[in-house]
Amino acid sequence: MNYLSTRGGIAPISFREAVMMGLARDGGLLLPERYPDVRDRLDAWSRLPYADLAFEIMRLYADDLPPETLRAVIDKSYAVFDTPEVTPVRALGRVHLLELFHGPTLAFKDVALQFLGNLFEALLRDSGEELNVVVATSGDTGSAAIHGIRGRERQRIFVLHPHGRVSPVQEAQMTTVPDANVFNFAVEGTFDDCQNIVKTLFRDLPFKDAHHLGAVNSINWARVLAQVVYYFHAAFRVLRETGRERVRFAVPTGNFGDIFAGYVAWRMGLPIDRLVLATNENDILSRFFQTGVYERGAVARTLSPSMDIQVASNFERYLYHRAGDDPATVRAWMEEFAPTGRLVPAGAFPDPLFLAGAGTTEDTLAAIRDTYATTGVVLDPHTAVGVSVALRHLSDEAPTICLATAHPAKFPDAVRRAIGRDGLATHPTVDRVLNLPRRCSVMPNDAKAVAKAIAEVV
Ligand SMILES: *Cc1c(COP(=O)(O)O)cnc(C)c1O
């Protein structure tokens, strides 16, 4: 399988090269040249355990890796989850909940970042190179990336988070990791500022090359690929349980990474009738799917901080396909959007695959409260946004699977506010990290300062 850039400025590259490159060198995003149609295999795949299914899906896209290497990376990655199902599904009133929080940091990003850390290790072992991962986070990516890379040879990780704008649990999960290859920078700005700094560093190709920078943001194709697996795994189980022919997924969305994986699963032939995109008040994406206008606003702080994002980096992948896979159109759209913050991409809207909605703070609290009252299950605020929007878009034919992206113990304040009681959202992993010593440097919102700090370490 070859990989191309959404902006058309690089020669086709292999999976291995795409993983190491992260963001395409022309500033675009990397995509496989095609999506294999797997409809003839769905039946055979439908009873596979998680790791076997992951192997079958990933080998289609990672065909330049020896199969035994891919298999070992997958097995190692999913053995650390606390349930053999890896991503179990449970019925929850009128929706099914796909629990993606059984990894070491209790958020769905572990599914991809455990895989990516192990994959980097295997690729670097072969090439003898080293890698310095630089990542911007609104909270969950950083902790999941740190836990994917900590203690690994030939890798360091530098994590930029918006100072004071991640939850106390997220902050503890990032800054209490004692491994010498982990560096935390608290940037005086928003998540978008952190992301802009990372993009600036990656655009400086001499700096990037000299310091062996690599990406683990959801722009890395390997992350999207790892997330494709649980759409299949969950759909198979719910289709079997309900006897239906199609499913609908509701996805709490920030960077459009997770839901893009659902789009890939649909392109491969998984019977998905709709993808329901759910945002919080940072609703640039839900507005786009309702009106066709893609327009940036100011970042609002909400109860679901991992979705406090205005410009979704993965959206360019989707736009590329809506442009008929034409890089010139993507370049023109991005050139229009960059200075104006507004784009009406001709022909991209409407897309009948997508439904969309925004969950406000009130909606989020109500979803947590009502779900607890009716089922006894405590939702985290990101999942609650997804459930709230999912309930507006139920179908009689296609059961809805809502992605549960974090364990509620990561966000006890929102749970307390919703239900009015303490102690409902706990997890031993969280209790442990809250009391450990922290390591973190506060940084100005300035790419040069961050570059200097990285260069000093490397
Ligand atoms: C990152 C994150 C999201 C958003 O995922 P994207 O891939 O950025 O759309 C939703 N919920 C939680 C808990 C997250 O950590």
PDBQT file of the ligand as one rigid body, heavy atoms in Angstrom, charges set to zero:
ROOT
HETATM    1  C1  LIG A 501      -9.377  13.090  22.176  1.00  0.00    +0.000 C 
HETATM    2  C2  LIG A 501     -10.700  12.831  22.782  1.00  0.00    +0.000 A 
HETATM    3  C3  LIG A 501     -11.871  13.029  22.063  1.00  0.00    +0.000 A 
HETATM    4  C4  LIG A 501     -11.875  13.571  20.643  1.00  0.00    +0.000 C 
HETATM    5  O1  LIG A 501     -11.269  12.678  19.742  1.00  0.00    +0.000 OA
HETATM    6  P1  LIG A 501     -10.793  13.209  18.314  1.00  0.00    +0.000 P 
HETATM    7  O2  LIG A 501     -10.112  12.057  17.679  1.00  0.00    +0.000 OA
HETATM    8  O3  LIG A 501      -9.869  14.361  18.604  1.00  0.00    +0.000 OA
HETATM    9  O4  LIG A 501     -12.021  13.640  17.616  1.00  0.00    +0.000 OA
HETATM   10  C5  LIG A 501     -13.064  12.706  22.682  1.00  0.00    +0.000 A 
HETATM   11  N1  LIG A 501     -13.103  12.253  23.952  1.00  0.00    +0.000 NA
HETATM   12  C6  LIG A 501     -11.994  12.062  24.677  1.00  0.00    +0.000 A 
HETATM   13  C7  LIG A 501     -12.111  11.574  26.081  1.00  0.00    +0.000 C 
HETATM   14  C8  LIG A 501     -10.756  12.330  24.109  1.00  0.00    +0.000 A 
HETATM   15  O5  LIG A 501      -9.656  12.136  24.829  1.00  0.00    +0.000 OA
ENDROOT
TORSDOF 0
